[in-house]
């Protein structure tokens, strides 16, 4: 209940925005519609490094579908991912939430096999590129995680996850997804 009360207090102090300019009245960029490009149905091709940060170069490839829906009038969205490959079937869900005070997004991912949300990556978009970070544990090691969204076009986008075991000096890419919009989807984007 205390967390709910704190959330209400923060929302009462949320910065006002100028919708036409896309900026809050204090000058910070309003990014609540940064993910609007992704609303709809996509074909996804994924390459996943099977054993990150071990020196392994063995990748698995998957193909499937991502469906992204607006939640809370675009201040959040829900992605459902289903894909198959030689390594098996995979289902995931990502709830992306916009924090209007911080002008940042939290990307909250769940693998259907685990049934719990992972540590959220947090970040923002700048110049057409989204960068999101968090700290996790892999095995017994604390690592940094970076998730990048780039090459955003009307009908395609690239998603890339990397791990760092040395505080961000070096990054190893372990997940690359290339999404292509399903052509019959134009009517469902709005």
Secondary structure, 3 states (H helix, E strand, C coil): CHHHHHHHHHHHCCCCEECCCCEECCCCECCCCCCHHHCEEEEEEEEEECCCCCCCCCEEEEEEEEEEEEEHHHCEEEEEEEEEECCEEEEEEEEEEEECCCCEEEEEEEECCCCCECCCEEEEEECCEEEEEEEEEECCEEEEEEEEEEEEECCEEEEEEEEECCCCCCCEEEEEEEEEECHHHHHHCC
